[in-house]
Amino acid sequence: MIFGLTRQYAWTAVPLTGFCIGWFLDCKETERMTMFRDKSALYGRTLKEGEKPSWP
C-alpha cells in the first residue's frame, strides 16, 4: 500500500481513467469532423434555411 492506494483502487481507477480519456478523445474527434458535415461528394447536399445538419 503506497499513499493509501490499494490493489482494489487500481483495478477500478485504471479502467475508469482509460474510459474517460477515450470519451474525451471521441468528443474532440466529433468536434473536428463537424467542419465536414453535409459536404461529402456522395452524401452532400445544400441545406434549406433553418434545416439542421444531418448528424450532430
CHARMM-style PDB file with segment names, atoms N, HN, CA, C and O in Angstrom:
ATOM      1  N   MET     1       0.852  -1.176   0.000  1.00  0.00      PROA
ATOM      2  CA  MET     1       0.000   0.000   0.000  1.00  0.00      PROA
ATOM      3  C   MET     1       0.901   1.243   0.000  1.00  0.00      PROA
ATOM      4  O   MET     1       1.670   1.475   0.933  1.00  0.00      PROA
ATOM      5  N   ILE     2       0.782   2.017  -1.055  1.00  0.00      PROA
ATOM      6  HN  ILE     2       0.157   1.828  -1.813  1.00  0.00      PROA
ATOM      7  CA  ILE     2       1.577   3.241  -1.180  1.00  0.00      PROA
ATOM      8  C   ILE     2       0.604   4.422  -1.177  1.00  0.00      PROA
ATOM      9  O   ILE     2      -0.313   4.480  -1.997  1.00  0.00      PROA
ATOM     10  N   PHE     3       0.808   5.343  -0.268  1.00  0.00      PROA
ATOM     11  HN  PHE     3       1.552   5.295   0.397  1.00  0.00      PROA
ATOM     12  CA  PHE     3      -0.039   6.540  -0.154  1.00  0.00      PROA
ATOM     13  C   PHE     3      -1.506   6.182   0.029  1.00  0.00      PROA
ATOM     14  O   PHE     3      -2.377   6.942  -0.394  1.00  0.00      PROA
ATOM     15  N   GLY     4      -1.794   5.070   0.634  1.00  0.00      PROA
ATOM     16  HN  GLY     4      -1.086   4.452   0.978  1.00  0.00      PROA
ATOM     17  CA  GLY     4      -3.168   4.661   0.896  1.00  0.00      PROA
ATOM     18  C   GLY     4      -3.875   4.052  -0.301  1.00  0.00      PROA
ATOM     19  O   GLY     4      -5.083   3.821  -0.241  1.00  0.00      PROA
ATOM     20  N   LEU     5      -3.158   3.784  -1.389  1.00  0.00      PROA
ATOM     21  HN  LEU     5      -2.177   3.972  -1.437  1.00  0.00      PROA
ATOM     22  CA  LEU     5      -3.764   3.187  -2.578  1.00  0.00      PROA
ATOM     23  C   LEU     5      -3.608   1.673  -2.516  1.00  0.00      PROA
ATOM     24  O   LEU     5      -2.507   1.172  -2.288  1.00  0.00      PROA
ATOM     25  N   THR     6      -4.677   0.959  -2.712  1.00  0.00      PROA
ATOM     26  HN  THR     6      -5.571   1.366  -2.897  1.00  0.00      PROA
ATOM     27  CA  THR     6      -4.657  -0.493  -2.657  1.00  0.00      PROA
ATOM     28  C   THR     6      -4.846  -1.073  -4.055  1.00  0.00      PROA
ATOM     29  O   THR     6      -5.100  -0.339  -5.010  1.00  0.00      PROA
ATOM     30  N   ARG     7      -4.720  -2.395  -4.167  1.00  0.00      PROA
ATOM     31  HN  ARG     7      -4.514  -2.991  -3.391  1.00  0.00      PROA
ATOM     32  CA  ARG     7      -4.936  -3.057  -5.451  1.00  0.00      PROA
ATOM     33  C   ARG     7      -6.381  -2.877  -5.923  1.00  0.00      PROA
ATOM     34  O   ARG     7      -6.631  -2.744  -7.121  1.00  0.00      PROA
ATOM     35  N   GLN     8      -7.310  -2.873  -5.005  1.00  0.00      PROA
ATOM     36  HN  GLN     8      -7.107  -2.981  -4.032  1.00  0.00      PROA
ATOM     37  CA  GLN     8      -8.722  -2.699  -5.382  1.00  0.00      PROA
ATOM     38  C   GLN     8      -8.925  -1.327  -6.028  1.00  0.00      PROA
ATOM     39  O   GLN     8      -9.687  -1.197  -6.986  1.00  0.00      PROA
ATOM     40  N   TYR     9      -8.257  -0.325  -5.513  1.00  0.00      PROA
ATOM     41  HN  TYR     9      -7.637  -0.431  -4.735  1.00  0.00      PROA
ATOM     42  CA  TYR     9      -8.349   1.007  -6.091  1.00  0.00      PROA
ATOM     43  C   TYR     9      -7.790   1.006  -7.512  1.00  0.00      PROA
ATOM     44  O   TYR     9      -8.382   1.596  -8.415  1.00  0.00      PROA
ATOM     45  N   ALA    10      -6.655   0.345  -7.707  1.00  0.00      PROA
ATOM     46  HN  ALA    10      -6.174  -0.135  -6.974  1.00  0.00      PROA
ATOM     47  CA  ALA    10      -6.031   0.306  -9.031  1.00  0.00      PROA
ATOM     48  C   ALA    10      -6.928  -0.418 -10.027  1.00  0.00      PROA
ATOM     49  O   ALA    10      -7.023   0.005 -11.179  1.00  0.00      PROA
ATOM     50  N   TRP    11      -7.591  -1.502  -9.613  1.00  0.00      PROA
ATOM     51  HN  TRP    11      -7.514  -1.845  -8.677  1.00  0.00      PROA
ATOM     52  CA  TRP    11      -8.466  -2.248 -10.515  1.00  0.00      PROA
ATOM     53  C   TRP    11      -9.681  -1.415 -10.934  1.00  0.00      PROA
ATOM     54  O   TRP    11     -10.307  -1.716 -11.950  1.00  0.00      PROA
ATOM     55  N   THR    12     -10.014  -0.405 -10.193  1.00  0.00      PROA
ATOM     56  HN  THR    12      -9.506  -0.160  -9.367  1.00  0.00      PROA
ATOM     57  CA  THR    12     -11.128   0.474 -10.551  1.00  0.00      PROA
ATOM     58  C   THR    12     -10.643   1.730 -11.278  1.00  0.00      PROA
ATOM     59  O   THR    12     -11.232   2.145 -12.275  1.00  0.00      PROA
ATOM     60  N   ALA    13      -9.581   2.319 -10.777  1.00  0.00      PROA
ATOM     61  HN  ALA    13      -9.102   1.982  -9.967  1.00  0.00      PROA
ATOM     62  CA  ALA    13      -9.127   3.607 -11.297  1.00  0.00      PROA
ATOM     63  C   ALA    13      -8.534   3.504 -12.700  1.00  0.00      PROA
ATOM     64  O   ALA    13      -8.781   4.375 -13.533  1.00  0.00      PROA
ATOM     65  N   VAL    14      -7.765   2.467 -12.973  1.00  0.00      PROA
ATOM     66  HN  VAL    14      -7.565   1.759 -12.295  1.00  0.00      PROA
ATOM     67  CA  VAL    14      -7.099   2.355 -14.269  1.00  0.00      PROA
ATOM     68  C   VAL    14      -8.106   2.224 -15.414  1.00  0.00      PROA
ATOM     69  O   VAL    14      -8.013   2.985 -16.377  1.00  0.00      PROA
ATOM     70  N   PRO    15      -9.076   1.282 -15.352  1.00  0.00      PROA
ATOM     71  CA  PRO    15     -10.050   1.218 -16.457  1.00  0.00      PROA
ATOM     72  C   PRO    15     -10.927   2.471 -16.551  1.00  0.00      PROA
ATOM     73  O   PRO    15     -11.273   2.908 -17.649  1.00  0.00      PROA
ATOM     74  N   LEU    16     -11.279   3.037 -15.415  1.00  0.00      PROA
ATOM     75  HN  LEU    16     -10.997   2.682 -14.523  1.00  0.00      PROA
ATOM     76  CA  LEU    16     -12.109   4.243 -15.431  1.00  0.00      PROA
ATOM     77  C   LEU    16     -11.361   5.409 -16.070  1.00  0.00      PROA
ATOM     78  O   LEU    16     -11.947   6.188 -16.822  1.00  0.00      PROA
ATOM     79  N   THR    17     -10.080   5.530 -15.776  1.00  0.00      PROA
ATOM     80  HN  THR    17      -9.603   4.898 -15.165  1.00  0.00      PROA
ATOM     81  CA  THR    17      -9.266   6.580 -16.383  1.00  0.00      PROA
ATOM     82  C   THR    17      -9.174   6.381 -17.898  1.00  0.00      PROA
ATOM     83  O   THR    17      -9.276   7.339 -18.665  1.00  0.00      PROA
ATOM     84  N   GLY    18      -8.980   5.129 -18.320  1.00  0.00      PROA
ATOM     85  HN  GLY    18      -8.897   4.351 -17.697  1.00  0.00      PROA
ATOM     86  CA  GLY    18      -8.927   4.836 -19.757  1.00  0.00      PROA
ATOM     87  C   GLY    18     -10.226   5.179 -20.451  1.00  0.00      PROA
ATOM     88  O   GLY    18     -10.218   5.709 -21.562  1.00  0.00      PROA
ATOM     89  N   PHE    19     -11.348   4.880 -19.804  1.00  0.00      PROA
ATOM     90  HN  PHE    19     -11.355   4.449 -18.902  1.00  0.00      PROA
ATOM     91  CA  PHE    19     -12.652   5.211 -20.376  1.00  0.00      PROA
ATOM     92  C   PHE    19     -12.806   6.720 -20.531  1.00  0.00      PROA
ATOM     93  O   PHE    19     -13.273   7.196 -21.566  1.00  0.00      PROA
ATOM     94  N   CYS    20     -12.415   7.467 -19.511  1.00  0.00      PROA
ATOM     95  HN  CYS    20     -12.035   7.080 -18.670  1.00  0.00      PROA
ATOM     96  CA  CYS    20     -12.558   8.931 -19.554  1.00  0.00      PROA
ATOM     97  C   CYS    20     -11.681   9.549 -20.641  1.00  0.00      PROA
ATOM     98  O   CYS    20     -12.113  10.465 -21.341  1.00  0.00      PROA
ATOM     99  N   ILE    21     -10.468   9.059 -20.784  1.00  0.00      PROA
ATOM    100  HN  ILE    21     -10.117   8.315 -20.215  1.00  0.00      PROA
ATOM    101  CA  ILE    21      -9.585   9.573 -21.838  1.00  0.00      PROA
ATOM    102  C   ILE    21     -10.163   9.252 -23.211  1.00  0.00      PROA
ATOM    103  O   ILE    21     -10.141  10.101 -24.102  1.00  0.00      PROA
ATOM    104  N   GLY    22     -10.679   8.037 -23.394  1.00  0.00      PROA
ATOM    105  HN  GLY    22     -10.696   7.347 -22.670  1.00  0.00      PROA
ATOM    106  CA  GLY    22     -11.283   7.658 -24.669  1.00  0.00      PROA
ATOM    107  C   GLY    22     -12.510   8.493 -24.991  1.00  0.00      PROA
ATOM    108  O   GLY    22     -12.705   8.901 -26.136  1.00  0.00      PROA
ATOM    109  N   TRP    23     -13.340   8.748 -23.983  1.00  0.00      PROA
ATOM    110  HN  TRP    23     -13.181   8.417 -23.053  1.00  0.00      PROA
ATOM    111  CA  TRP    23     -14.542   9.570 -24.183  1.00  0.00      PROA
ATOM    112  C   TRP    23     -14.150  10.986 -24.596  1.00  0.00      PROA
ATOM    113  O   TRP    23     -14.761  11.565 -25.494  1.00  0.00      PROA
ATOM    114  N   PHE    24     -13.125  11.547 -23.936  1.00  0.00      PROA
ATOM    115  HN  PHE    24     -12.628  11.077 -23.206  1.00  0.00      PROA
ATOM    116  CA  PHE    24     -12.663  12.895 -24.263  1.00  0.00      PROA
ATOM    117  C   PHE    24     -12.154  12.961 -25.704  1.00  0.00      PROA
ATOM    118  O   PHE    24     -12.492  13.885 -26.444  1.00  0.00      PROA
ATOM    119  N   LEU    25     -11.341  11.980 -26.098  1.00  0.00      PROA
ATOM    120  HN  LEU    25     -11.066  11.229 -25.497  1.00  0.00      PROA
ATOM    121  CA  LEU    25     -10.805  11.975 -27.458  1.00  0.00      PROA
ATOM    122  C   LEU    25     -11.911  11.791 -28.498  1.00  0.00      PROA
ATOM    123  O   LEU    25     -11.845  12.371 -29.581  1.00  0.00      PROA
ATOM    124  N   ASP    26     -12.921  10.992 -28.176  1.00  0.00      PROA
ATOM    125  HN  ASP    26     -12.975  10.520 -27.296  1.00  0.00      PROA
ATOM    126  CA  ASP    26     -14.042  10.800 -29.091  1.00  0.00      PROA
ATOM    127  C   ASP    26     -14.821  12.104 -29.277  1.00  0.00      PROA
ATOM    128  O   ASP    26     -15.230  12.431 -30.391  1.00  0.00      PROA
ATOM    129  N   CYS    27     -15.021  12.836 -28.200  1.00  0.00      PROA
ATOM    130  HN  CYS    27     -14.688  12.570 -27.295  1.00  0.00      PROA
ATOM    131  CA  CYS    27     -15.716  14.133 -28.296  1.00  0.00      PROA
ATOM    132  C   CYS    27     -14.912  15.125 -29.136  1.00  0.00      PROA
ATOM    133  O   CYS    27     -15.481  15.863 -29.940  1.00  0.00      PROA
ATOM    134  N   LYS    28     -13.606  15.142 -28.954  1.00  0.00      PROA
ATOM    135  HN  LYS    28     -13.144  14.542 -28.301  1.00  0.00      PROA
ATOM    136  CA  LYS    28     -12.762  16.044 -29.738  1.00  0.00      PROA
ATOM    137  C   LYS    28     -12.779  15.665 -31.222  1.00  0.00      PROA
ATOM    138  O   LYS    28     -12.771  16.543 -32.085  1.00  0.00      PROA
ATOM    139  N   GLU    29     -12.801  14.369 -31.520  1.00  0.00      PROA
ATOM    140  HN  GLU    29     -12.807  13.656 -30.819  1.00  0.00      PROA
ATOM    141  CA  GLU    29     -12.857  13.931 -32.916  1.00  0.00      PROA
ATOM    142  C   GLU    29     -14.189  14.329 -33.549  1.00  0.00      PROA
ATOM    143  O   GLU    29     -14.223  14.726 -34.714  1.00  0.00      PROA
ATOM    144  N   THR    30     -15.280  14.228 -32.799  1.00  0.00      PROA
ATOM    145  HN  THR    30     -15.252  13.906 -31.852  1.00  0.00      PROA
ATOM    146  CA  THR    30     -16.589  14.645 -33.304  1.00  0.00      PROA
ATOM    147  C   THR    30     -16.594  16.143 -33.591  1.00  0.00      PROA
ATOM    148  O   THR    30     -17.116  16.584 -34.615  1.00  0.00      PROA
ATOM    149  N   GLU    31     -16.009  16.924 -32.680  1.00  0.00      PROA
ATOM    150  HN  GLU    31     -15.585  16.566 -31.848  1.00  0.00      PROA
ATOM    151  CA  GLU    31     -15.913  18.369 -32.906  1.00  0.00      PROA
ATOM    152  C   GLU    31     -15.119  18.675 -34.177  1.00  0.00      PROA
ATOM    153  O   GLU    31     -15.494  19.549 -34.958  1.00  0.00      PROA
ATOM    154  N   ARG    32     -14.031  17.952 -34.373  1.00  0.00      PROA
ATOM    155  HN  ARG    32     -13.727  17.242 -33.739  1.00  0.00      PROA
ATOM    156  CA  ARG    32     -13.184  18.183 -35.543  1.00  0.00      PROA
ATOM    157  C   ARG    32     -13.909  17.829 -36.835  1.00  0.00      PROA
ATOM    158  O   ARG    32     -13.750  18.511 -37.847  1.00  0.00      PROA
ATOM    159  N   MET    33     -14.702  16.768 -36.801  1.00  0.00      PROA
ATOM    160  HN  MET    33     -14.831  16.214 -35.978  1.00  0.00      PROA
ATOM    161  CA  MET    33     -15.378  16.314 -38.007  1.00  0.00      PROA
ATOM    162  C   MET    33     -16.608  17.158 -38.361  1.00  0.00      PROA
ATOM    163  O   MET    33     -17.144  17.010 -39.459  1.00  0.00      PROA
ATOM    164  N   THR    34     -17.067  18.031 -37.470  1.00  0.00      PROA
ATOM    165  HN  THR    34     -16.632  18.151 -36.578  1.00  0.00      PROA
ATOM    166  CA  THR    34     -18.242  18.851 -37.772  1.00  0.00      PROA
ATOM    167  C   THR    34     -17.999  19.799 -38.941  1.00  0.00      PROA
ATOM    168  O   THR    34     -18.951  20.236 -39.587  1.00  0.00      PROA
ATOM    169  N   MET    35     -16.746  20.122 -39.220  1.00  0.00      PROA
ATOM    170  HN  MET    35     -15.973  19.767 -38.695  1.00  0.00      PROA
ATOM    171  CA  MET    35     -16.488  21.030 -40.346  1.00  0.00      PROA
ATOM    172  C   MET    35     -16.751  20.346 -41.689  1.00  0.00      PROA
ATOM    173  O   MET    35     -16.802  21.015 -42.721  1.00  0.00      PROA
ATOM    174  N   PHE    36     -16.918  19.030 -41.686  1.00  0.00      PROA
ATOM    175  HN  PHE    36     -16.877  18.487 -40.847  1.00  0.00      PROA
ATOM    176  CA  PHE    36     -17.171  18.295 -42.924  1.00  0.00      PROA
ATOM    177  C   PHE    36     -18.636  17.876 -43.081  1.00  0.00      PROA
ATOM    178  O   PHE    36     -18.956  17.116 -43.995  1.00  0.00      PROA
ATOM    179  N   ARG    37     -19.526  18.353 -42.215  1.00  0.00      PROA
ATOM    180  HN  ARG    37     -19.266  18.971 -41.473  1.00  0.00      PROA
ATOM    181  CA  ARG    37     -20.939  17.980 -42.283  1.00  0.00      PROA
ATOM    182  C   ARG    37     -21.530  18.317 -43.638  1.00  0.00      PROA
ATOM    183  O   ARG    37     -21.332  19.412 -44.166  1.00  0.00      PROA
ATOM    184  N   ASP    38     -22.257  17.362 -44.191  1.00  0.00      PROA
ATOM    185  HN  ASP    38     -22.418  16.473 -43.762  1.00  0.00      PROA
ATOM    186  CA  ASP    38     -23.018  17.547 -45.425  1.00  0.00      PROA
ATOM    187  C   ASP    38     -22.167  18.095 -46.579  1.00  0.00      PROA
ATOM    188  O   ASP    38     -22.691  18.789 -47.450  1.00  0.00      PROA
ATOM    189  N   LYS    39     -20.889  17.796 -46.594  1.00  0.00      PROA
ATOM    190  HN  LYS    39     -20.464  17.232 -45.887  1.00  0.00      PROA
ATOM    191  CA  LYS    39     -20.027  18.295 -47.661  1.00  0.00      PROA
ATOM    192  C   LYS    39     -19.410  17.170 -48.480  1.00  0.00      PROA
ATOM    193  O   LYS    39     -18.593  17.437 -49.362  1.00  0.00      PROA
ATOM    194  N   SER    40     -19.777  15.927 -48.215  1.00  0.00      PROA
ATOM    195  HN  SER    40     -20.441  15.711 -47.499  1.00  0.00      PROA
ATOM    196  CA  SER    40     -19.169  14.834 -48.961  1.00  0.00      PROA
ATOM    197  C   SER    40     -19.715  14.810 -50.382  1.00  0.00      PROA
ATOM    198  O   SER    40     -20.835  15.255 -50.631  1.00  0.00      PROA
ATOM    199  N   ALA    41     -18.932  14.296 -51.297  1.00  0.00      PROA
ATOM    200  HN  ALA    41     -18.022  13.935 -51.094  1.00  0.00      PROA
ATOM    201  CA  ALA    41     -19.353  14.232 -52.693  1.00  0.00      PROA
ATOM    202  C   ALA    41     -20.506  13.248 -52.873  1.00  0.00      PROA
ATOM    203  O   ALA    41     -21.343  13.431 -53.757  1.00  0.00      PROA
ATOM    204  N   LEU    42     -20.555  12.215 -52.048  1.00  0.00      PROA
ATOM    205  HN  LEU    42     -19.875  12.067 -51.330  1.00  0.00      PROA
ATOM    206  CA  LEU    42     -21.595  11.206 -52.185  1.00  0.00      PROA
ATOM    207  C   LEU    42     -22.896  11.616 -51.494  1.00  0.00      PROA
ATOM    208  O   LEU    42     -23.977  11.456 -52.061  1.00  0.00      PROA
ATOM    209  N   TYR    43     -22.794  12.144 -50.273  1.00  0.00      PROA
ATOM    210  HN  TYR    43     -21.916  12.274 -49.813  1.00  0.00      PROA
ATOM    211  CA  TYR    43     -23.996  12.446 -49.486  1.00  0.00      PROA
ATOM    212  C   TYR    43     -24.265  13.936 -49.323  1.00  0.00      PROA
ATOM    213  O   TYR    43     -25.279  14.308 -48.732  1.00  0.00      PROA
ATOM    214  N   GLY    44     -23.400  14.785 -49.822  1.00  0.00      PROA
ATOM    215  HN  GLY    44     -22.577  14.483 -50.302  1.00  0.00      PROA
ATOM    216  CA  GLY    44     -23.550  16.216 -49.610  1.00  0.00      PROA
ATOM    217  C   GLY    44     -24.768  16.793 -50.313  1.00  0.00      PROA
ATOM    218  O   GLY    44     -25.176  16.327 -51.377  1.00  0.00      PROA
ATOM    219  N   ARG    45     -25.323  17.794 -49.706  1.00  0.00      PROA
ATOM    220  HN  ARG    45     -24.992  18.172 -48.841  1.00  0.00      PROA
ATOM    221  CA  ARG    45     -26.461  18.489 -50.297  1.00  0.00      PROA
ATOM    222  C   ARG    45     -26.537  19.884 -49.701  1.00  0.00      PROA
ATOM    223  O   ARG    45     -25.906  20.167 -48.682  1.00  0.00      PROA
ATOM    224  N   THR    46     -27.296  20.737 -50.326  1.00  0.00      PROA
ATOM    225  HN  THR    46     -27.808  20.507 -51.154  1.00  0.00      PROA
ATOM    226  CA  THR    46     -27.495  22.081 -49.815  1.00  0.00      PROA
ATOM    227  C   THR    46     -28.636  22.052 -48.819  1.00  0.00      PROA
ATOM    228  O   THR    46     -29.719  21.549 -49.117  1.00  0.00      PROA
ATOM    229  N   LEU    47     -28.393  22.588 -47.644  1.00  0.00      PROA
ATOM    230  HN  LEU    47     -27.513  22.997 -47.402  1.00  0.00      PROA
ATOM    231  CA  LEU    47     -29.426  22.602 -46.606  1.00  0.00      PROA
ATOM    232  C   LEU    47     -30.382  23.764 -46.841  1.00  0.00      PROA
ATOM    233  O   LEU    47     -29.980  24.841 -47.282  1.00  0.00      PROA
ATOM    234  N   LYS    48     -31.650  23.527 -46.539  1.00  0.00      PROA
ATOM    235  HN  LYS    48     -31.977  22.652 -46.181  1.00  0.00      PROA
ATOM    236  CA  LYS    48     -32.642  24.597 -46.629  1.00  0.00      PROA
ATOM    237  C   LYS    48     -32.466  25.534 -45.448  1.00  0.00      PROA
ATOM    238  O   LYS    48     -31.801  25.200 -44.467  1.00  0.00      PROA
ATOM    239  N   GLU    49     -33.059  26.691 -45.550  1.00  0.00      PROA
ATOM    240  HN  GLU    49     -33.599  26.962 -46.346  1.00  0.00      PROA
ATOM    241  CA  GLU    49     -32.970  27.689 -44.484  1.00  0.00      PROA
ATOM    242  C   GLU    49     -33.545  27.131 -43.185  1.00  0.00      PROA
ATOM    243  O   GLU    49     -34.699  26.705 -43.147  1.00  0.00      PROA
ATOM    244  N   GLY    50     -32.735  27.134 -42.113  1.00  0.00      PROA
ATOM    245  HN  GLY    50     -31.798  27.480 -42.144  1.00  0.00      PROA
ATOM    246  CA  GLY    50     -33.197  26.674 -40.808  1.00  0.00      PROA
ATOM    247  C   GLY    50     -33.154  25.166 -40.619  1.00  0.00      PROA
ATOM    248  O   GLY    50     -33.523  24.679 -39.550  1.00  0.00      PROA
ATOM    249  N   GLU    51     -32.715  24.411 -41.621  1.00  0.00      PROA
ATOM    250  HN  GLU    51     -32.416  24.806 -42.489  1.00  0.00      PROA
ATOM    251  CA  GLU    51     -32.658  22.960 -41.508  1.00  0.00      PROA
ATOM    252  C   GLU    51     -31.416  22.542 -40.711  1.00  0.00      PROA
ATOM    253  O   GLU    51     -30.337  23.113 -40.877  1.00  0.00      PROA
ATOM    254  N   LYS    52     -31.586  21.544 -39.851  1.00  0.00      PROA
ATOM    255  HN  LYS    52     -32.462  21.081 -39.716  1.00  0.00      PROA
ATOM    256  CA  LYS    52     -30.497  21.066 -39.036  1.00  0.00      PROA
ATOM    257  C   LYS    52     -29.554  20.191 -39.875  1.00  0.00      PROA
ATOM    258  O   LYS    52     -29.975  19.619 -40.880  1.00  0.00      PROA
ATOM    259  N   PRO    53     -28.281  20.084 -39.467  1.00  0.00      PROA
ATOM    260  CA  PRO    53     -27.355  19.193 -40.164  1.00  0.00      PROA
ATOM    261  C   PRO    53     -27.820  17.737 -40.053  1.00  0.00      PROA
ATOM    262  O   PRO    53     -28.630  17.404 -39.188  1.00  0.00      PROA
ATOM    263  N   SER    54     -27.306  16.877 -40.927  1.00  0.00      PROA
ATOM    264  HN  SER    54     -26.648  17.147 -41.630  1.00  0.00      PROA
ATOM    265  CA  SER    54     -27.759  15.501 -40.947  1.00  0.00      PROA
ATOM    266  C   SER    54     -27.287  14.716 -39.733  1.00  0.00      PROA
ATOM    267  O   SER    54     -27.885  13.690 -39.410  1.00  0.00      PROA
ATOM    268  N   TRP    55     -26.255  15.151 -39.059  1.00  0.00      PROA
ATOM    269  HN  TRP    55     -25.769  15.984 -39.321  1.00  0.00      PROA
ATOM    270  CA  TRP    55     -25.793  14.493 -37.831  1.00  0.00      PROA
ATOM    271  C   TRP    55     -25.227  15.541 -36.889  1.00  0.00      PROA
ATOM    272  O   TRP    55     -24.816  16.619 -37.318  1.00  0.00      PROA
ATOM    273  N   PRO    56     -25.210  15.213 -35.589  1.00  0.00      PROA
ATOM    274  CA  PRO    56     -24.787  16.221 -34.599  1.00  0.00      PROA
ATOM    275  C   PRO    56     -23.379  16.472 -34.701  1.00  0.00      PROA
ATOM    276  OT1 PRO    56     -22.842  17.288 -33.953  1.00  0.00      PROA
TER     277      PRO     56
END
